[in-house]
């Protein structure tokens, strides 16, 4: 049912945890299945993803897609990371069963929300809200 890559990322997830000093945070969930993903990014001066972590509550496929997306984008520019699609995450894992494809949607969407959060914070005037 699951590829070796899915099983590997489920059993040995990479980049698990949170970043206290994250530059951007994105959360995505699916109320139907209950999966929830949170992705934290740290961005360097060249707008590259310097570090990335995730916290996922969900099935094995949700954990595997979270792990895979973090591996796919570490070191990429934000623009390059925005090109990571749900389909690319599933392909990198050797495919997912049709009933688990929604899990890859959460991973890419949470990543995109983290990047959007970073960009929104960067555009906010300095000292705003203080």
N, CA, C and O atoms as CSV, one atom per row, in Angstrom:
chain,resi,resn,atom,element,x,y,z
A,1,UNK,N,N,0.822,-1.196,0.000
A,1,UNK,CA,C,0.000,0.000,0.000
A,1,UNK,C,C,0.868,1.264,0.000
A,1,UNK,O,O,0.594,2.195,-0.756
A,2,UNK,N,N,1.906,1.307,0.833
A,2,UNK,CA,C,2.784,2.478,0.903
A,2,UNK,C,C,4.150,2.141,0.323
A,2,UNK,O,O,4.628,1.014,0.447
A,3,UNK,N,N,4.771,3.124,-0.308
A,3,UNK,CA,C,6.113,2.941,-0.870
A,3,UNK,C,C,7.141,2.856,0.257
A,3,UNK,O,O,6.851,3.183,1.408
A,4,UNK,N,N,8.342,2.413,-0.096
A,4,UNK,CA,C,9.432,2.372,0.880
A,4,UNK,C,C,9.737,3.766,1.404
A,4,UNK,O,O,10.020,3.935,2.590
A,5,UNK,N,N,9.682,4.769,0.527
A,5,UNK,CA,C,9.980,6.152,0.940
A,5,UNK,C,C,8.950,6.643,1.958
A,5,UNK,O,O,9.315,7.293,2.937
A,6,UNK,N,N,7.684,6.345,1.743
A,6,UNK,CA,C,6.652,6.750,2.704
A,6,UNK,C,C,6.930,6.095,4.051
A,6,UNK,O,O,6.901,6.757,5.088
A,7,UNK,N,N,7.199,4.803,4.031
A,7,UNK,CA,C,7.458,4.086,5.279
A,7,UNK,C,C,8.700,4.620,5.987
A,7,UNK,O,O,8.713,4.741,7.212
A,8,UNK,N,N,9.745,4.941,5.218
A,8,UNK,CA,C,10.970,5.476,5.806
A,8,UNK,C,C,10.718,6.829,6.471
A,8,UNK,O,O,11.167,7.061,7.594
A,9,UNK,N,N,9.999,7.724,5.782
A,9,UNK,CA,C,9.731,9.045,6.355
A,9,UNK,C,C,8.741,8.973,7.518
A,9,UNK,O,O,8.753,9.833,8.399
A,10,UNK,N,N,7.889,7.955,7.523
A,10,UNK,CA,C,6.984,7.765,8.658
A,10,UNK,C,C,7.746,7.214,9.865
A,10,UNK,O,O,7.590,7.708,10.981
A,11,UNK,N,N,8.560,6.201,9.637
A,11,UNK,CA,C,9.280,5.556,10.734
A,11,UNK,C,C,10.469,6.383,11.235
A,11,UNK,O,O,10.838,6.298,12.407
A,12,UNK,N,N,11.063,7.180,10.345
A,12,UNK,CA,C,12.246,7.988,10.666
A,12,UNK,C,C,12.045,9.423,10.173
A,12,UNK,O,O,12.790,9.886,9.309
A,13,UNK,N,N,11.058,10.125,10.706
A,13,UNK,CA,C,10.777,11.471,10.189
A,13,UNK,C,C,11.955,12.421,10.416
A,13,UNK,O,O,12.628,12.379,11.446
A,14,UNK,N,N,12.177,13.271,9.425
A,14,UNK,CA,C,13.247,14.257,9.489
A,14,UNK,C,C,12.667,15.604,9.904
A,14,UNK,O,O,11.522,15.922,9.581
A,15,UNK,N,N,13.460,16.387,10.617
A,15,UNK,CA,C,13.123,17.782,10.948
A,15,UNK,C,C,11.866,17.926,11.809
A,15,UNK,O,O,11.083,18.856,11.618
A,16,UNK,N,N,11.679,17.012,12.749
A,16,UNK,CA,C,10.537,17.075,13.657
A,16,UNK,C,C,10.823,18.104,14.750
A,16,UNK,O,O,11.941,18.195,15.257
A,17,UNK,N,N,9.814,18.859,15.097
A,17,UNK,CA,C,9.948,19.802,16.200
A,17,UNK,C,C,9.449,21.177,15.820
A,17,UNK,O,O,8.705,21.344,14.854
A,18,UNK,N,N,9.871,22.159,16.597
A,18,UNK,CA,C,9.471,23.542,16.343
A,18,UNK,C,C,10.716,24.418,16.387
A,18,UNK,O,O,11.777,23.992,16.842
A,19,UNK,N,N,10.567,25.649,15.907
A,19,UNK,CA,C,11.637,26.636,15.967
A,19,UNK,C,C,11.117,27.812,16.789
A,19,UNK,O,O,10.203,28.516,16.362
A,20,UNK,N,N,11.694,28.022,17.956
A,20,UNK,CA,C,11.240,29.106,18.833
A,20,UNK,C,C,11.390,30.465,18.160
A,20,UNK,O,O,10.594,31.374,18.396
A,21,UNK,N,N,12.408,30.597,17.326
A,21,UNK,CA,C,12.678,31.883,16.656
A,21,UNK,C,C,12.322,31.825,15.172
A,21,UNK,O,O,13.006,32.423,14.342
A,22,UNK,N,N,11.257,31.108,14.844
A,22,UNK,CA,C,10.846,30.939,13.446
A,22,UNK,C,C,10.526,32.286,12.814
A,22,UNK,O,O,9.946,33.170,13.444
A,23,UNK,N,N,10.922,32.418,11.544
A,23,UNK,CA,C,10.591,33.618,10.777
A,23,UNK,C,C,9.196,33.522,10.175
A,23,UNK,O,O,8.581,34.541,9.861
A,24,UNK,N,N,8.695,32.299,10.013
A,24,UNK,CA,C,7.362,32.095,9.472
A,24,UNK,C,C,6.798,30.778,9.971
A,24,UNK,O,O,7.528,29.802,10.146
A,25,UNK,N,N,5.494,30.759,10.199
A,25,UNK,CA,C,4.822,29.552,10.679
A,25,UNK,C,C,3.546,29.372,9.856
A,25,UNK,O,O,2.782,30.317,9.655
A,26,UNK,N,N,3.333,28.155,9.388
A,26,UNK,CA,C,2.128,27.857,8.626
A,26,UNK,C,C,1.429,26.644,9.197
A,26,UNK,O,O,2.065,25.629,9.483
A,27,UNK,N,N,0.134,26.746,9.362
A,27,UNK,CA,C,-0.675,25.640,9.888
A,27,UNK,C,C,-1.755,25.294,8.874
A,27,UNK,O,O,-2.398,26.173,8.300
A,28,UNK,N,N,-1.936,24.005,8.668
A,28,UNK,CA,C,-2.979,23.532,7.753
A,28,UNK,C,C,-3.600,22.293,8.372
A,28,UNK,O,O,-2.907,21.474,8.977
A,29,UNK,N,N,-4.898,22.162,8.218
A,29,UNK,CA,C,-5.586,21.005,8.762
A,29,UNK,C,C,-6.701,20.540,7.855
A,29,UNK,O,O,-7.164,21.270,6.978
A,30,UNK,N,N,-7.122,19.313,8.083
A,30,UNK,CA,C,-8.234,18.738,7.347
A,30,UNK,C,C,-9.251,18.268,8.378
A,30,UNK,O,O,-9.039,17.251,9.039
A,31,UNK,N,N,-10.353,18.999,8.523
A,31,UNK,CA,C,-11.334,18.631,9.547
A,31,UNK,C,C,-11.988,17.267,9.312
A,31,UNK,O,O,-12.499,16.662,10.254
A,32,UNK,N,N,-11.981,16.781,8.083
A,32,UNK,CA,C,-12.607,15.493,7.783
A,32,UNK,C,C,-11.817,14.347,8.401
A,32,UNK,O,O,-12.386,13.466,9.045
A,33,UNK,N,N,-10.487,14.367,8.197
A,33,UNK,CA,C,-9.670,13.257,8.714
A,33,UNK,C,C,-8.985,13.593,10.036
A,33,UNK,O,O,-8.499,12.699,10.729
A,34,UNK,N,N,-8.943,14.882,10.389
A,34,UNK,CA,C,-8.335,15.283,11.653
A,34,UNK,C,C,-6.850,15.569,11.586
A,34,UNK,O,O,-6.258,15.914,12.609
A,35,UNK,N,N,-6.216,15.441,10.418
A,35,UNK,CA,C,-4.788,15.725,10.299
A,35,UNK,C,C,-4.536,17.221,10.449
A,35,UNK,O,O,-5.283,18.037,9.908
A,36,UNK,N,N,-3.483,17.581,11.184
A,36,UNK,CA,C,-3.077,18.969,11.346
A,36,UNK,C,C,-1.561,19.028,11.247
A,36,UNK,O,O,-0.859,18.251,11.893
A,37,UNK,N,N,-1.053,19.963,10.426
A,37,UNK,CA,C,0.387,20.156,10.263
A,37,UNK,C,C,0.746,21.594,10.585
A,37,UNK,O,O,0.010,22.529,10.268
A,38,UNK,N,N,1.900,21.745,11.226
A,38,UNK,CA,C,2.444,23.070,11.491
A,38,UNK,C,C,3.883,23.045,11.003
A,38,UNK,O,O,4.663,22.177,11.393
A,39,UNK,N,N,4.233,24.000,10.148
A,39,UNK,CA,C,5.592,24.082,9.608
A,39,UNK,C,C,6.206,25.404,10.027
A,39,UNK,O,O,5.583,26.460,9.917
A,40,UNK,N,N,7.442,25.329,10.512
A,40,UNK,CA,C,8.211,26.488,10.967
A,40,UNK,C,C,9.401,26.665,10.030
A,40,UNK,O,O,10.091,25.697,9.710
A,41,UNK,N,N,9.643,27.903,9.589
A,41,UNK,CA,C,10.810,28.146,8.742
A,41,UNK,C,C,11.687,29.242,9.334
A,41,UNK,O,O,11.205,30.188,9.957
A,42,UNK,N,N,12.973,29.085,9.122
A,42,UNK,CA,C,13.987,30.096,9.436
A,42,UNK,C,C,14.595,30.484,8.096
A,42,UNK,O,O,15.057,29.621,7.350
A,43,UNK,N,N,14.600,31.780,7.785
A,43,UNK,CA,C,15.028,32.273,6.481
A,43,UNK,C,C,16.309,33.084,6.640
A,43,UNK,O,O,16.410,33.918,7.539
A,44,UNK,N,N,17.294,32.840,5.764
A,44,UNK,CA,C,18.552,33.585,5.839
A,44,UNK,C,C,18.445,34.900,5.063
A,44,UNK,O,O,17.393,35.215,4.507
A,45,UNK,N,N,19.530,35.656,5.031
A,45,UNK,CA,C,19.560,36.966,4.383
A,45,UNK,C,C,19.352,36.929,2.882
A,45,UNK,O,O,19.025,37.949,2.275
A,46,UNK,N,N,19.537,35.772,2.278
A,46,UNK,CA,C,19.323,35.623,0.832
A,46,UNK,C,C,17.954,35.027,0.521
A,46,UNK,O,O,17.696,34.588,-0.600
A,47,UNK,N,N,17.086,35.018,1.523
A,47,UNK,CA,C,15.733,34.458,1.406
A,47,UNK,C,C,15.748,32.982,1.010
A,47,UNK,O,O,14.961,32.528,0.179
A,48,UNK,N,N,16.665,32.254,1.633
A,48,UNK,CA,C,16.716,30.802,1.509
A,48,UNK,C,C,16.222,30.196,2.811
A,48,UNK,O,O,16.398,30.771,3.885
A,49,UNK,N,N,15.605,29.034,2.705
A,49,UNK,CA,C,15.152,28.340,3.904
A,49,UNK,C,C,16.375,27.706,4.559
A,49,UNK,O,O,16.920,26.703,4.097
A,50,UNK,N,N,16.773,28.333,5.642
A,50,UNK,CA,C,17.967,27.926,6.376
A,50,UNK,C,C,17.685,26.740,7.290
A,50,UNK,O,O,18.518,25.848,7.452
A,51,UNK,N,N,16.492,26.747,7.884
A,51,UNK,CA,C,16.079,25.643,8.749
A,51,UNK,C,C,14.568,25.508,8.636
A,51,UNK,O,O,13.864,26.477,8.355
A,52,UNK,N,N,14.087,24.304,8.856
A,52,UNK,CA,C,12.652,24.035,8.764
A,52,UNK,C,C,12.334,22.861,9.682
A,52,UNK,O,O,13.065,21.872,9.734
A,53,UNK,N,N,11.232,22.994,10.401
A,53,UNK,CA,C,10.772,21.941,11.309
A,53,UNK,C,C,9.272,21.773,11.126
A,53,UNK,O,O,8.592,22.654,10.601
A,54,UNK,N,N,8.768,20.627,11.568
A,54,UNK,CA,C,7.329,20.410,11.497
A,54,UNK,C,C,6.818,19.685,12.730
A,54,UNK,O,O,7.543,18.949,13.399
A,55,UNK,N,N,5.551,19.921,13.004
A,55,UNK,CA,C,4.794,19.165,14.001
A,55,UNK,C,C,3.521,18.711,13.295
A,55,UNK,O,O,2.787,19.527,12.736
A,56,UNK,N,N,3.271,17.426,13.324
A,56,UNK,CA,C,2.091,16.890,12.650
A,56,UNK,C,C,1.338,15.953,13.567
A,56,UNK,O,O,1.919,15.088,14.223
A,57,UNK,N,N,0.029,16.146,13.597
A,57,UNK,CA,C,-0.882,15.234,14.255
A,57,UNK,C,C,-1.680,14.588,13.140
A,57,UNK,O,O,-2.495,15.243,12.491
A,58,UNK,N,N,-1.445,13.307,12.920
A,58,UNK,CA,C,-2.166,12.660,11.835
A,58,UNK,C,C,-1.660,11.263,11.547
A,58,UNK,O,O,-0.911,10.667,12.320
A,59,UNK,N,N,-2.098,10.770,10.410
A,59,UNK,CA,C,-1.771,9.405,9.990
A,59,UNK,C,C,-0.321,9.312,9.503
A,59,UNK,O,O,0.387,10.315,9.419
A,60,UNK,N,N,0.092,8.109,9.191
A,60,UNK,CA,C,1.449,7.876,8.696
A,60,UNK,C,C,1.760,8.661,7.443
A,60,UNK,O,O,2.866,9.182,7.301
A,61,UNK,N,N,0.805,8.759,6.526
A,61,UNK,CA,C,1.026,9.516,5.287
A,61,UNK,C,C,1.204,11.002,5.582
A,61,UNK,O,O,2.010,11.666,4.931
A,62,UNK,N,N,0.464,11.530,6.552
A,62,UNK,CA,C,0.598,12.938,6.920
A,62,UNK,C,C,1.985,13.209,7.494
A,62,UNK,O,O,2.604,14.224,7.175
A,63,UNK,N,N,2.467,12.315,8.329
A,63,UNK,CA,C,3.804,12.471,8.904
A,63,UNK,C,C,4.859,12.359,7.806
A,63,UNK,O,O,5.805,13.146,7.770
A,64,UNK,N,N,4.701,11.385,6.915
A,64,UNK,CA,C,5.668,11.192,5.826
A,64,UNK,C,C,5.714,12.399,4.891
A,64,UNK,O,O,6.797,12.817,4.482
A,65,UNK,N,N,4.560,12.960,4.549
A,65,UNK,CA,C,4.567,14.115,3.638
A,65,UNK,C,C,5.168,15.332,4.320
A,65,UNK,O,O,5.853,16.124,3.672
A,66,UNK,N,N,4.926,15.496,5.610
A,66,UNK,CA,C,5.531,16.607,6.352
A,66,UNK,C,C,7.049,16.489,6.341
A,66,UNK,O,O,7.763,17.454,6.066
A,67,UNK,N,N,7.525,15.293,6.644
A,67,UNK,CA,C,8.965,15.040,6.660
A,67,UNK,C,C,9.569,15.282,5.281
A,67,UNK,O,O,10.606,15.935,5.159
A,68,UNK,N,N,8.925,14.760,4.248
A,68,UNK,CA,C,9.447,14.895,2.888
A,68,UNK,C,C,9.491,16.354,2.445
A,68,UNK,O,O,10.482,16.784,1.855
A,69,UNK,N,N,8.449,17.115,2.714
A,69,UNK,CA,C,8.440,18.504,2.262
A,69,UNK,C,C,9.571,19.290,2.925
A,69,UNK,O,O,10.155,20.171,2.293
A,70,UNK,N,N,9.890,18.989,4.182
A,70,UNK,CA,C,10.990,19.704,4.835
A,70,UNK,C,C,12.324,19.368,4.177
A,70,UNK,O,O,13.183,20.235,4.020
A,71,UNK,N,N,12.488,18.119,3.798
A,71,UNK,CA,C,13.717,17.704,3.117
A,71,UNK,C,C,13.820,18.329,1.723
A,71,UNK,O,O,14.907,18.701,1.281
A,72,UNK,N,N,12.692,18.439,1.044
A,72,UNK,CA,C,12.680,18.964,-0.324
A,72,UNK,C,C,13.077,20.437,-0.395
A,72,UNK,O,O,13.702,20.862,-1.366
A,73,UNK,N,N,12.720,21.216,0.623
A,73,UNK,CA,C,12.886,22.675,0.509
A,73,UNK,C,C,14.038,23.255,1.313
A,73,UNK,O,O,14.374,24.424,1.125
A,74,UNK,N,N,14.649,22.494,2.191
A,74,UNK,CA,C,15.761,23.042,2.974
A,74,UNK,C,C,16.869,23.493,2.017
A,74,UNK,O,O,17.353,22.712,1.198
A,75,UNK,N,N,17.260,24.758,2.134
A,75,UNK,CA,C,18.302,25.310,1.273
A,75,UNK,C,C,17.772,25.997,0.030
A,75,UNK,O,O,18.524,26.686,-0.660
A,76,UNK,N,N,16.483,25.824,-0.273
A,76,UNK,CA,C,15.901,26.479,-1.443
A,76,UNK,C,C,15.553,27.933,-1.129
A,76,UNK,O,O,15.378,28.302,0.033
A,77,UNK,N,N,15.454,28.755,-2.179
A,77,UNK,CA,C,14.928,30.103,-2.000
A,77,UNK,C,C,13.432,29.995,-1.737
A,77,UNK,O,O,12.816,28.961,-1.994
A,78,UNK,N,N,12.861,31.070,-1.225
A,78,UNK,CA,C,11.420,31.066,-0.978
A,78,UNK,C,C,10.646,30.880,-2.277
A,78,UNK,O,O,9.629,30.187,-2.303
A,79,UNK,N,N,11.123,31.496,-3.351
A,79,UNK,CA,C,10.457,31.336,-4.652
A,79,UNK,C,C,10.480,29.881,-5.098
A,79,UNK,O,O,9.467,29.350,-5.552
A,80,UNK,N,N,11.641,29.237,-4.966
A,80,UNK,CA,C,11.747,27.825,-5.344
A,80,UNK,C,C,10.828,26.963,-4.476
A,80,UNK,O,O,10.178,26.042,-4.969
A,81,UNK,N,N,10.783,27.274,-3.182
A,81,UNK,CA,C,9.948,26.501,-2.260
A,81,UNK,C,C,8.463,26.668,-2.574
A,81,UNK,O,O,7.680,25.737,-2.383
A,82,UNK,N,N,8.072,27.853,-3.054
A,82,UNK,CA,C,6.670,28.076,-3.412
A,82,UNK,C,C,6.261,27.215,-4.606
A,82,UNK,O,O,5.072,26.974,-4.815
A,83,UNK,N,N,7.237,26.749,-5.391
A,83,UNK,CA,C,6.938,25.885,-6.541
A,83,UNK,C,C,6.710,24.425,-6.144
A,83,UNK,O,O,6.290,23.614,-6.969
A,84,UNK,N,N,6.983,24.097,-4.895
A,84,UNK,CA,C,6.747,22.726,-4.435
A,84,UNK,C,C,5.239,22.534,-4.322
A,84,UNK,O,O,4.558,23.204,-3.546
A,85,UNK,N,N,4.754,21.615,-5.107
A,85,UNK,CA,C,3.309,21.374,-5.163
A,85,UNK,C,C,2.955,20.091,-4.415
A,85,UNK,O,O,3.814,19.286,-4.055
A,86,UNK,N,N,1.679,19.945,-4.204
A,86,UNK,CA,C,1.162,18.726,-3.586
A,86,UNK,C,C,1.581,17.500,-4.394
A,86,UNK,O,O,1.975,16.476,-3.837
A,87,UNK,N,N,1.489,17.625,-5.706
A,87,UNK,CA,C,1.845,16.515,-6.596
A,87,UNK,C,C,3.337,16.163,-6.476
A,87,UNK,O,O,3.701,14.987,-6.467
A,88,UNK,N,N,4.197,17.189,-6.383
A,88,UNK,CA,C,5.641,16.937,-6.265
A,88,UNK,C,C,5.983,16.224,-4.966
A,88,UNK,O,O,6.868,15.368,-4.941
A,89,UNK,N,N,5.290,16.569,-3.888
A,89,UNK,CA,C,5.529,15.899,-2.601
A,89,UNK,C,C,5.159,14.417,-2.716
A,89,UNK,O,O,5.923,13.550,-2.293
A,90,UNK,N,N,3.997,14.134,-3.283
A,90,UNK,CA,C,3.555,12.747,-3.445
A,90,UNK,C,C,4.514,11.977,-4.354
A,90,UNK,O,O,4.850,10.828,-4.067
A,91,UNK,N,N,4.957,12.607,-5.451
A,91,UNK,CA,C,5.897,11.943,-6.372
A,91,UNK,C,C,7.218,11.646,-5.685
A,91,UNK,O,O,7.797,10.580,-5.892
A,92,UNK,N,N,7.706,12.580,-4.865
A,92,UNK,CA,C,8.983,12.379,-4.167
A,92,UNK,C,C,8.910,11.185,-3.215
A,92,UNK,O,O,9.925,10.557,-2.917
A,93,UNK,N,N,7.709,10.882,-2.747
A,93,UNK,CA,C,7.513,9.745,-1.855
A,93,UNK,C,C,7.204,8.454,-2.607
A,93,UNK,O,O,6.921,7.428,-1.987
A,94,UNK,N,N,7.256,8.497,-3.923
A,94,UNK,CA,C,6.945,7.306,-4.715
A,94,UNK,C,C,5.460,7.060,-4.839
A,94,UNK,O,O,5.031,5.944,-5.132
A,95,UNK,N,N,4.674,8.098,-4.618
A,95,UNK,CA,C,3.226,8.001,-4.737
A,95,UNK,C,C,2.552,7.729,-3.407
A,95,UNK,O,O,3.165,7.246,-2.455
A,96,UNK,N,N,1.277,8.054,-3.375
A,96,UNK,CA,C,0.439,7.785,-2.206
A,96,UNK,C,C,-0.847,7.130,-2.692
A,96,UNK,O,O,-1.287,7.385,-3.813
A,97,UNK,N,N,-1.447,6.294,-1.866
A,97,UNK,CA,C,-2.751,5.741,-2.239
A,97,UNK,C,C,-3.742,6.889,-2.462
A,97,UNK,O,O,-3.636,7.937,-1.824
A,98,UNK,N,N,-4.685,6.692,-3.352
A,98,UNK,CA,C,-5.649,7.754,-3.697
A,98,UNK,C,C,-6.343,8.319,-2.465
A,98,UNK,O,O,-6.587,9.523,-2.390
A,99,UNK,N,N,-6.662,7.464,-1.500
A,99,UNK,CA,C,-7.374,7.950,-0.312
A,99,UNK,C,C,-6.466,8.699,0.661
A,99,UNK,O,O,-6.937,9.185,1.689
A,100,UNK,N,N,-5.174,8.799,0.354
A,100,UNK,CA,C,-4.235,9.536,1.202
A,100,UNK,C,C,-3.643,10.754,0.493
A,100,UNK,O,O,-2.797,11.444,1.063
A,101,UNK,N,N,-4.065,11.024,-0.719
A,101,UNK,CA,C,-3.520,12.171,-1.460
A,101,UNK,C,C,-3.782,13.493,-0.749
A,101,UNK,O,O,-2.994,14.429,-0.879
A,102,UNK,N,N,-4.874,13.582,-0.004
A,102,UNK,CA,C,-5.156,14.821,0.721
A,102,UNK,C,C,-4.042,15.157,1.709
A,102,UNK,O,O,-3.862,16.325,2.053
A,103,UNK,N,N,-3.290,14.157,2.173
A,103,UNK,CA,C,-2.195,14.389,3.111
A,103,UNK,C,C,-1.073,15.214,2.474
A,103,UNK,O,O,-0.482,16.080,3.120
A,104,UNK,N,N,-0.787,14.933,1.196
A,104,UNK,CA,C,0.264,15.712,0.530
A,104,UNK,C,C,-0.199,17.139,0.320
A,104,UNK,O,O,0.619,18.059,0.300
A,105,UNK,N,N,-1.502,17.338,0.162
A,105,UNK,CA,C,-2.034,18.689,0.021
A,105,UNK,C,C,-1.749,19.512,1.272
A,105,UNK,O,O,-1.421,20.695,1.177
A,106,UNK,N,N,-1.870,18.901,2.429
A,106,UNK,CA,C,-1.632,19.614,3.676
A,106,UNK,C,C,-0.176,20.047,3.799
A,106,UNK,O,O,0.097,21.161,4.247
A,107,UNK,N,N,0.746,19.204,3.416
A,107,UNK,CA,C,2.168,19.527,3.577
A,107,UNK,C,C,2.567,20.735,2.745
A,107,UNK,O,O,3.182,21.666,3.266
A,108,UNK,N,N,2.230,20.738,1.470
A,108,UNK,CA,C,2.586,21.860,0.600
A,108,UNK,C,C,1.850,23.122,1.034
A,108,UNK,O,O,2.426,24.210,1.018
A,109,UNK,N,N,0.590,22.989,1.420
A,109,UNK,CA,C,-0.180,24.160,1.840
A,109,UNK,C,C,0.376,24.768,3.126
A,109,UNK,O,O,0.444,25.991,3.249
A,110,UNK,N,N,0.773,23.933,4.079
A,110,UNK,CA,C,1.360,24.446,5.325
A,110,UNK,C,C,2.677,25.163,5.038
A,110,UNK,O,O,2.960,26.203,5.632
A,111,UNK,N,N,3.482,24.613,4.130
A,111,UNK,CA,C,4.729,25.267,3.729
A,111,UNK,C,C,4.438,26.633,3.118
A,111,UNK,O,O,5.067,27.626,3.484
A,112,UNK,N,N,3.498,26.685,2.200
A,112,UNK,CA,C,3.168,27.952,1.537
A,112,UNK,C,C,2.656,28.981,2.548
A,112,UNK,O,O,2.959,30.168,2.432
A,113,UNK,N,N,1.885,28.530,3.534
A,113,UNK,CA,C,1.396,29.447,4.567
A,113,UNK,C,C,2.542,29.968,5.429
A,113,UNK,O,O,2.515,31.126,5.847
A,114,UNK,N,N,3.546,29.138,5.703
A,114,UNK,CA,C,4.709,29.592,6.477
A,114,UNK,C,C,5.471,30.674,5.703
A,114,UNK,O,O,5.913,31.664,6.286
A,115,UNK,N,N,5.619,30.480,4.398
A,115,UNK,CA,C,6.300,31.471,3.561
A,115,UNK,C,C,5.485,32.761,3.508
A,115,UNK,O,O,6.045,33.852,3.609
A,116,UNK,N,N,4.180,32.641,3.353
A,116,UNK,CA,C,3.312,33.834,3.342
A,116,UNK,C,C,3.374,34.564,4.678
A,116,UNK,O,O,3.353,35.794,4.709
A,117,UNK,N,N,3.450,33.819,5.789
A,117,UNK,CA,C,3.564,34.418,7.113
A,117,UNK,C,C,4.878,35.200,7.219
A,117,UNK,O,O,4.894,36.327,7.713
A,118,UNK,N,N,5.969,34.602,6.758
A,118,UNK,CA,C,7.266,35.286,6.767
A,118,UNK,C,C,7.191,36.587,5.965
A,118,UNK,O,O,7.650,37.632,6.426
A,119,UNK,N,N,6.617,36.519,4.778
A,119,UNK,CA,C,6.538,37.699,3.905
A,119,UNK,C,C,5.661,38.788,4.529
A,119,UNK,O,O,5.978,39.972,4.422
A,120,UNK,N,N,4.583,38.403,5.168
A,120,UNK,CA,C,3.700,39.381,5.821
A,120,UNK,C,C,4.422,40.073,6.976
A,120,UNK,O,O,4.300,41.286,7.151
A,121,UNK,N,N,5.171,39.305,7.758
A,121,UNK,CA,C,5.923,39.878,8.877
A,121,UNK,C,C,7.004,40.829,8.370
A,121,UNK,O,O,7.255,41.876,8.968
A,122,UNK,N,N,7.633,40.456,7.275
A,122,UNK,CA,C,8.715,41.261,6.715
A,122,UNK,C,C,8.179,42.606,6.192
A,122,UNK,O,O,8.866,43.625,6.264
A,123,UNK,N,N,6.960,42.596,5.673
A,123,UNK,CA,C,6.373,43.825,5.129
A,123,UNK,C,C,5.772,44.716,6.213
A,123,UNK,O,O,5.531,45.899,5.972
A,124,UNK,N,N,5.528,44.170,7.398
A,124,UNK,CA,C,4.941,44.959,8.474
A,124,UNK,C,C,5.918,46.043,8.907
A,124,UNK,O,O,7.119,45.786,8.986
A,125,UNK,N,N,5.436,47.238,9.186
A,125,UNK,CA,C,6.328,48.316,9.630
A,125,UNK,C,C,7.039,47.927,10.923
A,125,UNK,O,O,6.446,47.294,11.796
A,126,UNK,N,N,8.292,48.301,11.042
A,126,UNK,CA,C,9.070,48.015,12.243
A,126,UNK,C,C,8.399,48.690,13.442
A,126,UNK,O,O,7.982,49.845,13.361
A,127,UNK,N,N,8.302,47.972,14.528
A,127,UNK,CA,C,7.707,48.527,15.734
A,127,UNK,C,C,6.188,48.450,15.750
A,127,UNK,O,O,5.566,48.883,16.720
A,128,UNK,N,N,5.578,47.912,14.703
A,128,UNK,CA,C,4.112,47.817,14.664
A,128,UNK,C,C,3.637,46.900,15.781
A,128,UNK,O,O,4.208,45.835,16.015
A,129,UNK,N,N,2.614,47.317,16.446
A,129,UNK,CA,C,2.030,46.505,17.506
A,129,UNK,C,C,2.745,46.619,18.833
A,129,UNK,O,O,2.411,45.894,19.771
A,130,UNK,N,N,3.715,47.501,18.941
A,130,UNK,CA,C,4.444,47.635,20.209
A,130,UNK,C,C,3.949,48.819,20.996
A,130,UNK,O,O,4.448,49.086,22.089
